[in-house]
Amino acid sequence: MIDWTNATTGDHQELDLQPVGLQKSECVLGFIPVVYYSVLLCVGLPVNILTAVALCRLASRTKKPLYYYLLAVTGSDILSQLFIIFVGFLLETAVFHRDVPKVLLQAVSAAEFAANHASIWSTVPLTVDRYVALCHPLLHRQISYAARARRIIASVLALSLASGVPFFWWSDMWRNSHPPTVLDSVLIWTHVTIIYFLPCSIFFVLNSLIIHTLRVRKRQQPCQEEPRPVRRFGKTTAMLLAITSVFSVLWAPRTAVVIYHLYVSSVHRDWRVHLAYDLSNMLAMLNTAVNFFLYCFVSKPFRNVVRDVVLLRSWPSYSRHTAPQNQTPNNNSISSLYSGNNKRSQRDSTPLSPHRARKPS
């Protein structure tokens, strides 16, 4: 972050009483984070809105829980971009460094953590759904449907909102010069557990079971006549593995830097930790803008719907294409009925042959 502080009376007193050997570390990157977050917001927000529109169409058309879970992930990414990137990084850097009440900064911090938790934990129900679909297909047909998916998503969002409340008392690593207190340690470990260690453990266990199941089915594939379900599940699983892997890679540096700040050296005092913290935040926020490209790379239906949205094609065009297919069986049965009646009428109207007309003497 740029070396701007909140110009309140308490901050001035804190800076005046700060020892000379513990001066605040300077931001080595300068205005690069502001430019980076501005570009990321200008690119990522429209892309996520386009993703949300496309997933809404797919969800309303197919009623598959998969698209509802992906829609929840996209909506959470939009909230993260608005609260963390726009409000947290841009507005706090350009506006909130002025005389702003501390309560407002703490309320914004709680909203940032709630959006962050929602963005990460929205992927967990998607992983569980894919695990049940692959490893327990009969159970998946019974418990996985659109209404249940919506209830699960609402529960995850409510819990994420509640989990952001304790971080109202989160200490600003850039501005606070005092060593981390017991409350800071509890909040930091709660934060890294919620955003990284716990979800990554769930991803690792379930994805390992999914990959094991796919390998077993691949070995059994030569003995089967129809390998198509394996291919279909493989594409969906590839999307899931890509989402969770990108998240694990991009969020790992920030988790390590936060723990390093807690036990080794403070962000406020060491410019190298300050630099590492800035770069790790930039990598972590990149996760909110990459899912669109993963969906386009893996899913052909998603690419088709995105093309229709970009070209401003109306939604009734899908019903025109699907209507003749739905009416084909009825038309075939009616035509076969007419052909059967015609054959029956022709057989009744044809004269009998001489052999059949001859009576026995």
KEKE-3310 file (N, C-alpha, C; in steps of 0.2 Angstrom, whole numbers, plus 5000, padded with zeros to 4 digits):
npx = (5004:5002:5011:5001:4992:4978:4972:4969:4968:4973:4981:4991:4997:5002:5011:5020:5025:5032:5047:5063:5070:5061:5054:5041:5039:5042:5032:5038:5033:5026:5015:5011:5002:4990:4987:4987:4976:4966:4966:4963:4950:4943:4943:4940:4927:4917:4919:4915:4902:4897:4899:4890:4878:4877:4878:4866:4857:4860:4857:4843:4838:4843:4841:4851:4860:4874:4876:4870:4879:4891:4886:4884:4898:4903:4895:4900:4913:4911:4906:4918:4927:4921:4920:4933:4943:4939:4933:4942:4955:4957:4948:4951:4965:4964:4955:4951:4962:4961:4953:4944:4931:4936:4928:4921:4931:4933:4921:4921:4931:4926:4916:4924:4930:4919:4915:4926:4927:4914:4917:4927:4921:4910:4914:4916:4903:4901:4912:4909:4897:4901:4909:4899:4892:4900:4906:4895:4883:4869:4864:4867:4857:4846:4847:4852:4846:4839:4832:4837:4850:4850:4846:4857:4867:4862:4863:4877:4881:4875:4882:4895:4893:4891:4903:4912:4910:4918:4930:4929:4937:4949:4967:4975:4988:4996:4997:4997:5009:5012:5017:5010:4995:4987:4973:4975:4983:4974:4964:4971:4975:4962:4958:4967:4964:4950:4950:4960:4967:4957:4947:4956:4960:4948:4946:4957:4955:4943:4945:4955:4949:4940:4948:4954:4943:4940:4951:4950:4938:4942:4952:4942:4936:4938:4931:4918:4904:4899:4907:4904:4898:4909:4917:4910:4908:4922:4925:4918:4924:4937:4935:4932:4944:4953:4948:4949:4963:4969:4965:4971:4985:4986:4982:4991:5004:5000:4994:5006:5014:5006:5007:5020:5022:5016:5024:5038:5043:5036:5024:5023:5036:5046:5052:5053:5045:5033:5033:5032:5019:5011:5013:5008:4995:4990:4992:4982:4970:4969:4963:4949:4946:4949:4941:4931:4938:4943:4930:4927:4937:4935:4921:4909:4895:4894:4902:4895:4883:4889:4893:4880:4875:4884:4882:4869:4858:4841:4833:4822:4826:4832:4821:4815:4824:4823:4810:4805:4812:4806:4794:4795:4793:4779:4775:4780:4773:4760:4761:4764:4752:4743:4749:4747:4733:4730:4736:4728:4715:4718:4720:4708:4700:4705:4702:4697:4708:4707:4710:4706:4693:4687:4675:4673:4668)
npy = (4994:5012:5024:5031:5038:5036:5051:5055:5060:5051:5044:5053:5055:5043:5041:5051:5047:5036:5025:5029:5019:5011:5015:5017:5006:5009:5009:5000:4998:5009:5018:5007:4996:5003:5006:4993:4987:4995:4991:4978:4978:4985:4976:4963:4965:4968:4956:4946:4950:4947:4933:4930:4933:4923:4911:4912:4911:4897:4891:4893:4887:4873:4869:4863:4859:4862:4874:4883:4883:4887:4900:4906:4906:4916:4927:4929:4933:4945:4953:4952:4959:4972:4976:4973:4976:4988:4996:4993:4993:5004:5015:5017:5020:5031:5040:5036:5039:5051:5062:5051:5043:5030:5019:5018:5013:5001:4994:4993:4984:4973:4970:4967:4955:4947:4946:4940:4928:4922:4921:4912:4900:4897:4889:4877:4869:4866:4857:4847:4843:4838:4828:4819:4816:4809:4798:4793:4791:4787:4792:4805:4808:4808:4818:4830:4844:4858:4867:4863:4866:4880:4883:4878:4887:4899:4897:4896:4909:4917:4912:4916:4930:4931:4926:4937:4947:4946:4951:4964:4970:4969:4972:4984:4980:4988:5000:4999:5001:4994:4978:4962:4958:4947:4946:4950:4939:4928:4932:4932:4919:4913:4919:4914:4900:4900:4905:4898:4885:4877:4876:4872:4859:4852:4853:4846:4833:4828:4830:4821:4809:4810:4810:4797:4789:4792:4787:4773:4770:4773:4762:4752:4755:4749:4737:4741:4747:4759:4773:4787:4794:4795:4803:4815:4818:4820:4832:4841:4839:4843:4856:4859:4855:4864:4877:4875:4872:4884:4893:4888:4890:4904:4910:4905:4912:4924:4919:4913:4925:4932:4924:4925:4938:4938:4931:4933:4946:4962:4969:4983:4987:4981:4983:4973:4963:4971:4973:4960:4957:4966:4961:4948:4950:4956:4945:4936:4943:4942:4930:4932:4935:4926:4915:4915:4913:4900:4893:4896:4889:4876:4872:4870:4873:4884:4893:4895:4901:4913:4919:4921:4930:4941:4944:4949:4941:4936:4927:4918:4912:4900:4892:4890:4882:4871:4867:4860:4848:4843:4840:4830:4816:4815:4819:4809:4798:4802:4802:4789:4783:4788:4782:4769:4768:4772:4761:4751:4755:4754:4740:4735:4740:4735:4723:4706:4692:4680:4667:4668:4672:4662:4649:4634:4619)
npz = (5000:4997:5006:5015:5028:5040:5044:5058:5075:5084:5076:5073:5086:5088:5078:5082:5094:5091:5091:5085:5079:5074:5063:5051:5037:5020:5005:4992:4979:4975:4965:4958:4964:4964:4950:4946:4953:4948:4934:4936:4941:4931:4921:4927:4934:4923:4916:4926:4928:4915:4915:4926:4920:4909:4916:4923:4913:4909:4921:4922:4911:4911:4925:4933:4947:4947:4939:4947:4959:4953:4949:4961:4966:4956:4959:4972:4969:4963:4973:4981:4973:4973:4987:4992:4982:4976:4987:4998:4993:4983:4986:5000:4999:4991:4996:5010:5017:5023:5035:5042:5051:5063:5065:5054:5045:5051:5050:5036:5034:5040:5031:5020:5024:5025:5012:5006:5013:5008:4994:4994:5001:4993:4984:4990:4992:4978:4976:4985:4979:4966:4970:4976:4965:4957:4965:4972:4963:4963:4975:4973:4963:4971:4981:4975:4968:4961:4970:4983:4981:4980:4993:5000:4995:5000:5014:5015:5011:5022:5033:5029:5030:5044:5049:5046:5055:5068:5063:5063:5073:5067:5065:5057:5046:5039:5045:5059:5072:5084:5091:5087:5096:5108:5104:5090:5086:5088:5078:5067:5065:5065:5053:5043:5044:5040:5027:5020:5025:5030:5019:5009:5014:5013:4999:4995:5000:4994:4981:4978:4981:4970:4959:4961:4959:4946:4939:4942:4935:4923:4921:4920:4909:4896:4897:4896:4887:4884:4886:4888:4899:4908:4901:4901:4915:4917:4911:4919:4931:4928:4926:4940:4946:4941:4946:4960:4961:4956:4965:4977:4973:4971:4983:4993:4995:5001:5013:5019:5021:5030:5042:5044:5046:5059:5068:5065:5058:5057:5045:5046:5050:5042:5026:5017:5020:5019:5005:5001:5006:4999:4986:4987:4991:4978:4970:4976:4974:4960:4958:4958:4945:4936:4934:4923:4911:4913:4913:4900:4893:4896:4895:4883:4881:4889:4882:4871:4876:4881:4869:4864:4873:4871:4858:4859:4858:4859:4873:4869:4858:4861:4864:4852:4845:4853:4853:4841:4843:4854:4849:4840:4843:4845:4832:4825:4829:4826:4812:4809:4813:4804:4792:4795:4795:4782:4775:4780:4775:4761:4760:4763:4752:4741:4728:4729:4725:4711:4716:4729:4728:4723:4726:4735:4727)
capx = (5000:5005:5012:4996:4989:4972:4974:4965:4972:4976:4987:4997:5000:5005:5017:5025:5028:5035:5054:5067:5073:5055:5050:5036:5042:5039:5030:5043:5030:5023:5008:5009:4996:4984:4986:4985:4969:4961:4965:4959:4943:4940:4943:4937:4920:4913:4919:4911:4895:4895:4899:4884:4872:4878:4876:4859:4853:4861:4853:4836:4837:4844:4840:4856:4863:4881:4876:4869:4885:4895:4883:4886:4905:4903:4892:4904:4919:4909:4906:4925:4930:4918:4922:4940:4947:4936:4933:4947:4962:4957:4945:4955:4971:4963:4950:4950:4968:4960:4950:4938:4930:4939:4922:4919:4936:4932:4915:4923:4935:4922:4913:4929:4932:4913:4915:4931:4924:4909:4920:4931:4917:4905:4917:4915:4897:4902:4916:4905:4892:4904:4911:4894:4890:4905:4907:4889:4878:4862:4863:4866:4850:4840:4848:4855:4842:4840:4829:4842:4856:4848:4846:4864:4870:4859:4866:4884:4882:4873:4888:4901:4892:4892:4910:4915:4909:4923:4935:4928:4942:4956:4972:4978:4995:5000:4997:4998:5016:5013:5017:5003:4992:4983:4968:4978:4985:4968:4960:4975:4974:4955:4957:4970:4960:4944:4951:4965:4969:4951:4944:4961:4960:4942:4947:4962:4953:4938:4948:4959:4944:4937:4953:4954:4937:4940:4956:4947:4933:4946:4954:4937:4932:4938:4926:4911:4902:4898:4912:4902:4897:4915:4920:4906:4910:4929:4925:4916:4929:4943:4934:4933:4951:4956:4946:4952:4970:4971:4964:4977:4991:4986:4982:4997:5009:4997:4994:5013:5016:5002:5009:5027:5020:5014:5029:5045:5044:5030:5023:5024:5043:5051:5050:5053:5038:5028:5033:5029:5012:5008:5013:5004:4988:4989:4991:4976:4964:4969:4958:4942:4945:4951:4936:4928:4943:4943:4924:4927:4941:4932:4914:4907:4889:4896:4905:4889:4879:4892:4892:4873:4874:4888:4878:4863:4853:4836:4833:4817:4829:4833:4815:4814:4828:4822:4803:4804:4815:4802:4788:4797:4790:4772:4774:4781:4767:4754:4762:4764:4745:4740:4751:4743:4726:4730:4737:4722:4710:4720:4719:4700:4697:4708:4697:4700:4711:4703:4710:4703:4686:4684:4672:4673:4662)
capy = (5000:5018:5027:5036:5035:5040:5058:5056:5063:5045:5041:5058:5054:5036:5042:5055:5043:5030:5026:5031:5013:5007:5019:5014:5004:5012:5005:5000:4998:5016:5018:5001:4993:5007:5004:4985:4985:4998:4987:4972:4980:4987:4970:4958:4966:4966:4949:4942:4951:4943:4926:4929:4932:4917:4906:4913:4907:4890:4888:4893:4882:4866:4868:4859:4862:4864:4881:4887:4884:4892:4907:4908:4908:4922:4933:4931:4936:4952:4956:4953:4965:4978:4978:4972:4980:4995:5000:4992:4996:5010:5020:5018:5023:5038:5044:5035:5041:5057:5061:5047:5039:5023:5014:5016:5009:4994:4992:4991:4978:4967:4968:4964:4948:4943:4945:4936:4921:4920:4920:4905:4895:4895:4883:4870:4865:4864:4852:4841:4840:4834:4821:4814:4814:4804:4793:4791:4793:4786:4797:4812:4809:4809:4824:4835:4847:4866:4870:4862:4870:4887:4883:4878:4893:4905:4896:4898:4916:4919:4910:4920:4936:4931:4925:4943:4951:4947:4955:4972:4972:4967:4977:4986:4978:4993:5006:4998:5000:4990:4971:4959:4957:4941:4947:4949:4932:4924:4934:4930:4911:4912:4921:4909:4894:4900:4906:4894:4879:4872:4874:4868:4853:4849:4852:4841:4826:4827:4830:4815:4804:4810:4807:4790:4786:4792:4782:4766:4770:4773:4756:4748:4757:4744:4732:4744:4748:4766:4777:4794:4797:4796:4809:4821:4819:4822:4839:4845:4838:4847:4863:4860:4855:4870:4882:4874:4873:4891:4896:4886:4893:4911:4912:4902:4917:4928:4915:4913:4932:4934:4921:4928:4945:4937:4928:4935:4953:4966:4973:4990:4989:4979:4985:4967:4960:4975:4972:4953:4957:4969:4956:4942:4953:4956:4938:4933:4946:4939:4924:4934:4937:4921:4909:4916:4910:4893:4891:4896:4884:4869:4871:4872:4876:4891:4898:4896:4906:4919:4922:4924:4936:4946:4946:4952:4936:4935:4920:4914:4908:4893:4888:4889:4876:4865:4865:4855:4841:4840:4838:4825:4810:4816:4819:4802:4793:4803:4800:4782:4781:4789:4777:4763:4769:4771:4754:4747:4756:4751:4733:4734:4742:4731:4717:4699:4689:4675:4662:4670:4673:4655:4645:4627:4616)
capz = (5000:4997:5012:5017:5034:5041:5047:5064:5081:5087:5072:5074:5092:5088:5074:5086:5100:5088:5091:5078:5076:5072:5058:5046:5031:5014:5000:4987:4973:4974:4963:4954:4966:4962:4943:4945:4955:4943:4928:4938:4942:4925:4917:4931:4935:4917:4914:4930:4926:4909:4918:4929:4915:4905:4921:4924:4907:4909:4926:4921:4906:4913:4932:4936:4953:4945:4937:4953:4963:4949:4949:4968:4966:4952:4963:4978:4966:4961:4980:4983:4969:4975:4994:4994:4977:4975:4993:5002:4991:4979:4990:5006:4997:4988:5000:5017:5021:5026:5041:5042:5058:5063:5065:5047:5042:5054:5046:5029:5035:5042:5025:5016:5026:5024:5005:5005:5015:5003:4988:4995:5003:4988:4980:4994:4990:4972:4977:4988:4974:4961:4974:4977:4958:4954:4969:4974:4958:4965:4981:4970:4960:4976:4985:4971:4964:4961:4976:4988:4979:4982:5001:5003:4994:5005:5020:5015:5011:5028:5037:5028:5032:5051:5050:5045:5061:5072:5060:5064:5077:5064:5065:5050:5046:5036:5049:5067:5074:5090:5090:5087:5103:5108:5099:5083:5085:5087:5072:5061:5064:5062:5046:5038:5044:5036:5020:5016:5028:5030:5012:5005:5016:5010:4992:4993:5001:4990:4974:4978:4980:4963:4954:4962:4956:4938:4937:4943:4930:4916:4920:4919:4903:4890:4898:4896:4880:4884:4891:4888:4906:4911:4898:4903:4922:4917:4909:4924:4936:4925:4928:4947:4948:4939:4950:4967:4960:4955:4972:4981:4971:4972:4990:4997:4997:5006:5020:5022:5023:5036:5047:5045:5050:5066:5072:5063:5057:5055:5039:5047:5051:5037:5019:5013:5022:5016:4998:5000:5008:4993:4980:4989:4990:4971:4967:4979:4971:4954:4958:4957:4938:4931:4933:4917:4906:4915:4911:4893:4891:4898:4894:4876:4882:4892:4877:4866:4879:4881:4863:4863:4877:4868:4852:4861:4856:4864:4876:4866:4852:4863:4864:4845:4843:4857:4852:4836:4845:4859:4846:4835:4844:4844:4825:4822:4831:4822:4805:4809:4814:4798:4788:4797:4793:4775:4773:4782:4770:4755:4760:4763:4746:4735:4726:4731:4720:4709:4720:4736:4726:4721:4731:4734:4724)
cpx = (5004:5006:5008:4993:4982:4973:4969:4970:4976:4982:4992:5000:5004:5012:5022:5028:5032:5043:5057:5069:5067:5051:5046:5040:5038:5037:5035:5039:5027:5016:5006:5003:4990:4982:4984:4978:4964:4960:4961:4952:4939:4939:4939:4929:4916:4913:4915:4904:4892:4894:4892:4878:4872:4876:4869:4855:4854:4857:4846:4834:4837:4842:4845:4859:4870:4881:4874:4875:4890:4893:4885:4893:4906:4901:4897:4910:4917:4909:4913:4928:4927:4920:4930:4944:4945:4937:4939:4954:4961:4954:4949:4962:4970:4959:4950:4956:4967:4956:4944:4937:4933:4934:4920:4924:4935:4926:4917:4927:4931:4918:4917:4930:4925:4913:4920:4929:4919:4912:4924:4926:4912:4908:4916:4909:4898:4907:4913:4900:4895:4907:4905:4891:4894:4905:4900:4883:4871:4860:4862:4860:4845:4841:4850:4849:4842:4838:4834:4848:4855:4848:4853:4868:4868:4862:4874:4885:4880:4879:4894:4900:4893:4899:4914:4915:4915:4929:4934:4934:4949:4960:4975:4985:4999:5002:4999:5006:5017:5014:5011:5001:4989:4977:4970:4980:4979:4964:4964:4974:4967:4955:4961:4967:4954:4945:4956:4965:4962:4948:4949:4961:4954:4943:4952:4959:4948:4940:4952:4954:4941:4942:4954:4949:4937:4946:4953:4942:4937:4949:4949:4933:4933:4933:4919:4910:4901:4902:4910:4901:4904:4918:4916:4908:4918:4929:4923:4921:4935:4941:4934:4940:4955:4954:4949:4960:4973:4970:4970:4983:4991:4986:4987:5002:5006:4996:5001:5015:5012:5005:5017:5026:5019:5019:5036:5046:5037:5030:5025:5032:5048:5048:5049:5047:5032:5028:5030:5022:5008:5007:5008:4996:4986:4988:4984:4970:4964:4964:4951:4941:4946:4946:4932:4932:4943:4936:4924:4931:4939:4925:4912:4900:4890:4898:4899:4884:4882:4892:4885:4872:4878:4885:4871:4857:4848:4836:4828:4820:4831:4827:4813:4817:4826:4814:4802:4807:4810:4795:4789:4793:4783:4771:4775:4776:4761:4755:4762:4756:4742:4743:4748:4736:4725:4731:4731:4716:4712:4719:4712:4697:4700:4703:4701:4703:4707:4704:4706:4695:4683:4681:4672:4667:4659)
cpy = (5006:5021:5033:5033:5039:5045:5059:5058:5057:5043:5046:5057:5048:5037:5047:5051:5037:5030:5027:5024:5009:5011:5014:5012:5007:5007:5006:5001:5004:5015:5012:4997:4996:5006:4997:4984:4989:4994:4981:4973:4981:4981:4964:4959:4965:4959:4944:4944:4947:4935:4925:4928:4926:4911:4906:4910:4900:4887:4888:4888:4875:4864:4863:4863:4865:4871:4885:4888:4888:4899:4910:4910:4915:4928:4934:4934:4943:4956:4957:4959:4972:4980:4978:4977:4987:4999:4999:4994:5003:5016:5022:5021:5030:5043:5043:5037:5048:5056:5058:5043:5032:5018:5013:5012:5001:4991:4989:4985:4972:4965:4965:4957:4944:4941:4940:4929:4918:4918:4913:4899:4893:4890:4876:4866:4862:4857:4846:4839:4836:4827:4816:4812:4809:4798:4789:4793:4792:4791:4804:4813:4810:4816:4830:4838:4855:4869:4869:4866:4877:4888:4883:4884:4899:4903:4898:4905:4919:4918:4914:4927:4936:4930:4932:4948:4952:4951:4962:4974:4970:4973:4978:4985:4984:4999:5005:4997:4995:4982:4968:4957:4950:4941:4946:4942:4927:4926:4932:4923:4909:4913:4916:4902:4894:4901:4902:4886:4874:4871:4870:4861:4849:4848:4846:4834:4824:4826:4824:4809:4804:4808:4800:4786:4786:4788:4775:4765:4769:4766:4751:4750:4752:4738:4735:4746:4756:4770:4785:4797:4799:4803:4815:4823:4822:4829:4843:4845:4842:4854:4864:4860:4861:4876:4881:4875:4880:4895:4894:4889:4900:4914:4909:4908:4922:4925:4915:4920:4934:4931:4923:4934:4944:4935:4930:4942:4956:4969:4980:4992:4987:4980:4979:4964:4964:4974:4965:4953:4961:4964:4950:4944:4954:4950:4935:4936:4944:4933:4926:4935:4932:4915:4909:4912:4903:4890:4891:4890:4877:4868:4874:4876:4883:4895:4899:4902:4913:4923:4924:4930:4942:4949:4949:4947:4935:4928:4916:4910:4901:4889:4886:4883:4870:4862:4859:4848:4838:4837:4832:4819:4810:4816:4813:4798:4795:4801:4792:4779:4782:4784:4771:4763:4768:4764:4750:4748:4754:4743:4731:4735:4738:4725:4711:4696:4683:4669:4662:4670:4667:4652:4638:4624:4610)
cpz = (5000:5004:5014:5023:5035:5046:5053:5070:5084:5083:5072:5080:5092:5084:5078:5091:5097:5088:5084:5075:5073:5067:5053:5040:5025:5009:4994:4980:4971:4971:4959:4957:4964:4955:4942:4947:4951:4937:4930:4939:4936:4920:4921:4932:4929:4916:4919:4929:4920:4911:4921:4925:4911:4910:4923:4919:4907:4915:4925:4916:4908:4920:4935:4942:4952:4943:4943:4958:4959:4949:4956:4969:4962:4956:4969:4975:4965:4968:4982:4979:4971:4982:4995:4989:4977:4981:4997:5000:4987:4983:4997:5004:4994:4992:5008:5021:5024:5032:5041:5049:5058:5063:5058:5043:5045:5051:5039:5029:5036:5035:5020:5017:5024:5016:5003:5007:5010:4997:4988:4996:4998:4984:4984:4992:4983:4972:4980:4983:4969:4964:4974:4970:4956:4959:4972:4969:4960:4971:4978:4966:4965:4980:4981:4967:4965:4967:4982:4987:4981:4990:5003:5001:4999:5012:5021:5015:5018:5033:5036:5030:5040:5053:5049:5051:5065:5069:5060:5069:5074:5064:5058:5050:5043:5041:5057:5068:5079:5088:5090:5094:5102:5104:5092:5081:5083:5080:5066:5060:5062:5055:5041:5038:5040:5029:5016:5019:5028:5023:5008:5007:5013:5002:4990:4994:4996:4983:4973:4977:4973:4958:4955:4958:4948:4936:4937:4937:4923:4915:4918:4912:4897:4891:4897:4889:4879:4889:4891:4894:4909:4908:4900:4910:4922:4915:4915:4930:4934:4927:4936:4949:4946:4944:4957:4966:4960:4962:4976:4980:4973:4979:4995:4999:5002:5013:5023:5025:5030:5042:5049:5048:5057:5070:5071:5063:5054:5048:5040:5048:5046:5030:5015:5014:5019:5009:4997:5001:5002:4987:4981:4988:4982:4968:4970:4975:4963:4953:4957:4950:4933:4930:4926:4911:4907:4912:4903:4890:4891:4895:4887:4877:4885:4887:4872:4870:4880:4875:4861:4867:4874:4862:4853:4858:4861:4867:4872:4860:4854:4863:4857:4843:4847:4855:4847:4838:4850:4855:4841:4837:4843:4836:4822:4823:4827:4815:4804:4809:4807:4792:4789:4794:4785:4772:4774:4777:4763:4754:4760:4756:4740:4734:4728:4725:4717:4713:4727:4734:4724:4726:4730:4731:4728)
residu = (MET:ILE:ASP:TRP:THR:ASN:ALA:THR:THR:GLY:ASP:HIS:GLN:GLU:LEU:ASP:LEU:GLN:PRO:VAL:GLY:LEU:GLN:LYS:SER:GLU:CYS:VAL:LEU:GLY:PHE:ILE:PRO:VAL:VAL:TYR:TYR:SER:VAL:LEU:LEU:CYS:VAL:GLY:LEU:PRO:VAL:ASN:ILE:LEU:THR:ALA:VAL:ALA:LEU:CYS:ARG:LEU:ALA:SER:ARG:THR:LYS:LYS:PRO:LEU:TYR:TYR:TYR:LEU:LEU:ALA:VAL:THR:GLY:SER:ASP:ILE:LEU:SER:GLN:LEU:PHE:ILE:ILE:PHE:VAL:GLY:PHE:LEU:LEU:GLU:THR:ALA:VAL:PHE:HIS:ARG:ASP:VAL:PRO:LYS:VAL:LEU:LEU:GLN:ALA:VAL:SER:ALA:ALA:GLU:PHE:ALA:ALA:ASN:HIS:ALA:SER:ILE:TRP:SER:THR:VAL:PRO:LEU:THR:VAL:ASP:ARG:TYR:VAL:ALA:LEU:CYS:HIS:PRO:LEU:LEU:HIS:ARG:GLN:ILE:SER:TYR:ALA:ALA:ARG:ALA:ARG:ARG:ILE:ILE:ALA:SER:VAL:LEU:ALA:LEU:SER:LEU:ALA:SER:GLY:VAL:PRO:PHE:PHE:TRP:TRP:SER:ASP:MET:TRP:ARG:ASN:SER:HIS:PRO:PRO:THR:VAL:LEU:ASP:SER:VAL:LEU:ILE:TRP:THR:HIS:VAL:THR:ILE:ILE:TYR:PHE:LEU:PRO:CYS:SER:ILE:PHE:PHE:VAL:LEU:ASN:SER:LEU:ILE:ILE:HIS:THR:LEU:ARG:VAL:ARG:LYS:ARG:GLN:GLN:PRO:CYS:GLN:GLU:GLU:PRO:ARG:PRO:VAL:ARG:ARG:PHE:GLY:LYS:THR:THR:ALA:MET:LEU:LEU:ALA:ILE:THR:SER:VAL:PHE:SER:VAL:LEU:TRP:ALA:PRO:ARG:THR:ALA:VAL:VAL:ILE:TYR:HIS:LEU:TYR:VAL:SER:SER:VAL:HIS:ARG:ASP:TRP:ARG:VAL:HIS:LEU:ALA:TYR:ASP:LEU:SER:ASN:MET:LEU:ALA:MET:LEU:ASN:THR:ALA:VAL:ASN:PHE:PHE:LEU:TYR:CYS:PHE:VAL:SER:LYS:PRO:PHE:ARG:ASN:VAL:VAL:ARG:ASP:VAL:VAL:LEU:LEU:ARG:SER:TRP:PRO:SER:TYR:SER:ARG:HIS:THR:ALA:PRO:GLN:ASN:GLN:THR:PRO:ASN:ASN:ASN:SER:ILE:SER:SER:LEU:TYR:SER:GLY:ASN:ASN:LYS:ARG:SER:GLN:ARG:ASP:SER:THR:PRO:LEU:SER:PRO:HIS:ARG:ALA:ARG:LYS:PRO:SER)
# end
